[in-house]
Amino acid sequence: MSATTTTCTRTLVALDIDGTLVGEGNRVPSGTVEKLDLVRAGGHKVVLATGRSLIGLVPIATRLGLTDGWGVCSNGAMTVRLDPSAPSGYEIVDTRTFDPEPVIRRAMEMIPGARVAVEEVGWGWRTNASFEPGELNGQQKLVALSDLITHPVTRVVLVGPGIRQFTDALHATGVTVTPMGPDWLDIAARDVNKAVALDDVRRRLDIPVERTVAVGDGINDLGMLAWAGRSVAMGHAPATVRSAADETTGTIEQAGALAVLRSLVPDVDRSLSPLAGQIATAEASAPGPVVLRVWHGTGPDLSRCEAWTLQNGRWVRHAPIPSGVGTTMRAIEAAALEAGLPYPRGDEGRRRAQWRSVAGHGPAGFELPLSSL
């Protein structure tokens, strides 16, 4: 096990999306989902922290298998709890809004032809001019400039030739200004950034600040890199970002984030199947004895699979077993044996596994104690 491996301690793992987990063309490097599943099985809390708007966060979270948990979007202007049982797949927990009129009027004085976009949460953007496909997440609605300043918003995008040189002047209107390039500025409420939103999530999860990890590649990640107990810059990040981080990993083309994720879990046998690997990871990282708890949905397949551990005399949820969802109890038994984790069996006949009934989270729930050889 490497010196940087973290076990027996829950960690908040804050991950940027674009340039960190997702490359050009919205490509996710091979192995990313599997490593995220292992990190979650190790009891850690993965939080996506992105400049994308909510409408851009949800689809990629689904692709990454992160359909439950927490997300920070619009550079910290919004915090959501991802929940597959919610009508839209998420619940908005917090929004940080501001009056856009002063900064928009100031920007138009400096660059009269500037393009302006105002975020419409969960839908897209209202704009004074057209943006190219892919420049903004979600739909666009062209409106008069006066219609962009009528009510508080979470985020404004300002685009114009050389607009970055006006960062300080626009900041003076009482907002947070994040340059995303020489001609593009992201605007949020005063003192709003990824770090502010992540620290709120950290407190909700009751995780010490020293047990936080952040990985990013952009100028908008500087705040969260400074906030994290362990900060990692991607290898292709600008020098300013790399110098601000504790470590530098590989580039997105090298799947650099995967090395960081790997360092957060025990060094289990990599030849194990995904399900067995996650069970082994959960057992190795739990602070006490482990039972696997499963629940059926309306059909024969499992709707939930989790590792629970004994702490201070009571059983608490340690981690999800993502690959257990959609399988069967027999598959769980086989994977546990593959991982070298025996369980109680009957004394006669086929000596079937001795599952015990548990209540909650589904029509039928059962648990299977594990022990290492």
Secondary structure, DSSP 4 states (H G I P E B T S, - for coil): --TT---SS--EEEE-SBTTTB-GGGPPPTTHHHHHHHHHHTT-EEEEE-SS-HHHHHHHHHHTT--SEEEEEGGGTEEEEE-TTSTTSEEEEEE--B--HHHHHHHHHH-TT-EEEEEETTTEEEESS---BTTBSSEEEE--GGGGSSS-BS-EEEE-TTGGGGHHHHHTTTEEEEEEETTEEEEEETT-SHHHHHHHHHHHHT--GGGEEEEE-SGGGHHHHHHSSEEEE-TTS-HHHHHHSSEE---TTTTHHHHHHHTTS----TTS-HHHHHHHHHHHH-SS-EEEEEEE-SSSSEEEEEEEEEETTEEEEEEE-GGGTTS-HHHHHHHHHHTT----B-SSTT--B--EEE-SSSSEEEEEEE---
